[in-house]
Amino acid sequence: MTKPIFNGCGAAIVTPMNDDLSVNYDVFATLIEEQIVGGTAALIVSGTTGEASTLGDDEHVDCIKFAVEKAAGRIPVIAGAGSNDTAYMIQLSKNAEKAGADALLLMTPYYNKASQRGLIASFTAVADAVNIPIMLYNIPGRTCINIEIETFAELGKHRNIVAVKDSVGDIDYTARSIAACGDMLDFYVGDDALTVPAMAVGAKGVVSVAANIAPKVMHDICKLCIDNDFAAAGKLQLRYQNLFRDLLKLDVNPVPIKTAMNILGKNAGGFRMPLYAMGEVESGKLKKSLENSGIM
């Protein structure tokens, strides 16, 4: 097993927008610096939270390149490069590597509903085409495909496939996956609310949405887990548990987190359709959750 891509909290950073919904690079630079100062261990750019599905090809790569330049080697930049078209995924992965990404995040191909053999062939084709580490992204709630544990074990044999972002939301599945893959793959949970239990069974950290508004909190939770102080980590997580849930349940990600950032004056901007602004009832609940957690 090679050295983990990162240990602790990786921020799934938003893509801030101007009023005309172009990328706001001034705010993007500020957000990246806030993450680094807050102790974040890695930046995940142009992923689900970064609205990659509505970024144009050039924008997608430009965001990766911009993050690489601003991070300046201080922390790794992991670039979202998934697609339901393997040929396109290969090209986007190559472009992300050329832009300076330290690693790739590849979600399961959506809509096509590939077989497990198809997943192995697709991810292997990408891994053969690049020379940087790959984190597989298992999120069946969005793609309708689950990566089976046996498939993880097979893909983990490839020298470039080194990690998994697990967004299944089932700690039993996470634990069994970690147990089966041994030292072949590092696992990271994709749900802030499951950070402590996932790290307790061997996950290396979290790919965090909440880090966009609370980088130090997420860093501290992970650091306590790394230090094997799970009692303190659990106590700290419970303080924010309701907020973590609301950030993923009040609307589809990244609508709640960008709304929270705007409430807090972080100027994340709006959303490209079909994503759309939260309703008054939901945004009111989110504001209350921010107040109750002490973030606001």
N, C-alpha and C positions, 0 to 999 in steps of 0.2 A: 504494500500500500504506500502510495506517495503521501507527502505532507498534505493535510487538509487544505482546501481552498481558503477557508477561514474557520475560526473558532469563535462562537458567540453570536452576536447579533449582526445580521446583514440587512440593510435597509432596502426594501422594495420601494424605490423612490418614485414619486409622482413626476409627471411631465407638466410643469406649470404652463399656463396658457395666457396670452394677451387677450384683450377684449375681442379681437378679430379671430381668436382661436389659433393664431400662430404660436409657435413655441416661444416662451418668455425666457430667454437665456440669461438675462440679468438675475431673475429670481432663481433660476436653476442653479446658477453659480453660488448664490447665497445658501440655498438648501443643501448643496453638496458640502459646503464648508461647515455648516451647522452639524451635519452628520459626523464629519471627521472630528470636530471639536468635542462632540458628545460621546465619543468613544466607539462609534460604529465600526465594525470590523471589515465590512465590505459593502459596496454599492451594487444593487441589482437594478440595471437600467433597461428601459424599453421592454418591460415585462407587462403582466396584467395590470398592475398598479400604475405603470407608466403609459397606459392606453396605447400599447403597441399596435393593437388591431386597427386603429384609425390613423396611425402615422404613415405617411408616404415612405417609399423606399429610401429616398435621400434623407428625409427627416430622421428616420429610424437610425441610420448609420451616423448622421450628424450628432444626434443626441449621445450616442455611444462615444464618439470621438471627443465631444465636448466634455463628457464626464471623465474620460481618461486624462485629458489635458488638465482639468481642474483638480483631480485627485493626485496627479503628479507622482504616482508611485507610492503614495502614503498608505493607501489601502487598495485592495484589488477591486477591479470593476468587472462585474459579471453581466454579460449582454444577453438579453432575451433575443432568441433567433428561431423560435419555433414556427411551424406552419403545418397545414394539412397537405402541402405539396412538397414532397421530399426534395425534388430538384431545386425548388425555391429556397427551402431550408438550408440546403448545402451552399447555395450562392450567398444567402444572407449571413450564414456562419463564416464563410470566407471573408466577406466584407467586414464583419465585426472583428475578426482576427486582424485584418489589415488595419482597422481603425485603432488597434491597440488594446482590445479587450483581453483581460487576463483569463477569462473562462466564459463558457456559454451556458445558457439556460434554455433547454429544449423541451417544450411541452409535448404531450402526446398529440398526434394529429387529430384534429377535431373533424366532425361531420362524416368523414370517410368510414369511421368505425373499423379501423384495421384490426386484423387478427393479431394474436401475440407473435406469431411468426412474422407478420408484416411489421410490427413494431421493432422487432429485433433487426430485421433487414433495413428498415428506414434509419434507425438510430446508428446502426453500424456503418451505413453509407456516409452519414455525416461525420462520424468519428474517424473514418478512413480519410476524409477530405481535409481535415484540419490538424493543427499541431498544438492546440491548447486544450485544457481540461473541459469536460462536459458534465453539467449537472442535469440529470433528467428531471422533468417536472410532471409529477403525477397528480392531476387534478380532474378526476372523473366528473365532478359536479359541473364543470364547464365543457369538457370534451366528450363526455359519454363513454370514455374508454378508461379502464383501470389497468395499470401495469401489474401483472401477477407476480408474486414473489419469485417464482421460478424464472420469470423473464428478467427480473432484476439480477438474479444470480448469473444468468447467461450473459447479459450485457456487461456486468462487472468484470468479465474476463478481458474486455478490450482495454488497452493501455490508456486511452483517452477518456473513457467513461469512468468517472471517479466518485460521483455524488448523486444524491437524489433530494429534490425538494418534495416532501410528502405533504400533500394537501387533501388527503383522503378524509381526515377528521376522525380517525379511529385509532386510539392508542394501542389497542390489541394488534391491529394490522401493522402499525409502526414497529412495535416490539418484535413481532414475528419476522418482519422484513429485516430488521437489524440482526436478529439472531441467525437468520439464514444466510445473510451476506457476509458475515464475519468481517474480515479486514478488506474485502473487495470494494466496498462502497461506503462513503460517509453519508449519513442521513441528516437532513435539516427539516424541521417541521415548518409548514407554511401557514400556521394559525397561531397568532400571539397567545390566545387563551390556552393553548396546549404546550407552551414552551417548557415549563418546569417538568410536567410528567414525561414529555418526550426526551428531554435531556437526562432525566432520571433513568431511562432505559437505554441510554447510549447515543442519542442524537448529539451532533456536534454543535447545534445551535438552532437559530430561527431565521427564516426570511420574513422580516417583519414589516407589516403595514403601519402599525402603531408608532414605529420609530420615526415616521415623518413628523410627528408632533411631540414625541417623547423619546428621543434617542438615548439620553442618559438613563432613563428608567429601564429601557430594554437592555442596554449594556449592563446595568447593575444586576438585573435578574439573571442574565446569562453568566456574568462573572461569578455570582454566588453559586450557580450550578457547577461551573467549571472547578470552583474551589470546594465542591462537595458539601456545601452548606445548603442543602435542599430545604431545610426548615425555614431559614431566612428567605430563600428565594421564593418559596411558596407563599410566605406571608406578604412579601412585596407584590407578587403577582396578584394575589387576591384583592389588593387595594385597587387594582385597575381592571379586574376581571369583567365587570359589567361594561366598561368602556370598550374593552377588546371585542366583546360580543357585538356591541352596537355598531362598531366600525365595519363589521362584516355582515350584519343581519338587517340593519335598517334600510338598506338599499344595496344594489350591486356594487362591489368594489370596482373602481376607486371613488365612486360618488360620495360615500360617507367621509372618507379620509380627506378628500379635497375640500369638502364642505366644512369639516372641522378645522382645517388649516385656514380657510377663509374667515371663519368665525374668530380664530385666534390672530388674525391679521397677517398671515403668512403669504397671502396673495397667490394662491395656487391657481386661481382663475376658473374658467368654466370647463365644459365637456363637449367633445365632439359627438354628435348624434351617431348611433342611437342612444348613447348615454345621455342622461338628462338630469336637470336639477331636482333635488329632493323636494317633496311636498312640505308644507308648513308644519304639519303634525310631526313628521319624521325628523325634520331639522330641529324642531323644538325639543324633541326627546334627546337628540344628539347633544344639543347645547346643555341640557340638564345633566346628561351623563358626563360631559366635560367638567361641569361645575362640581358634581359629586365626587369625581376622581381627584380633584385638586389641580388638574391641568390648567383649568381656566380660573 
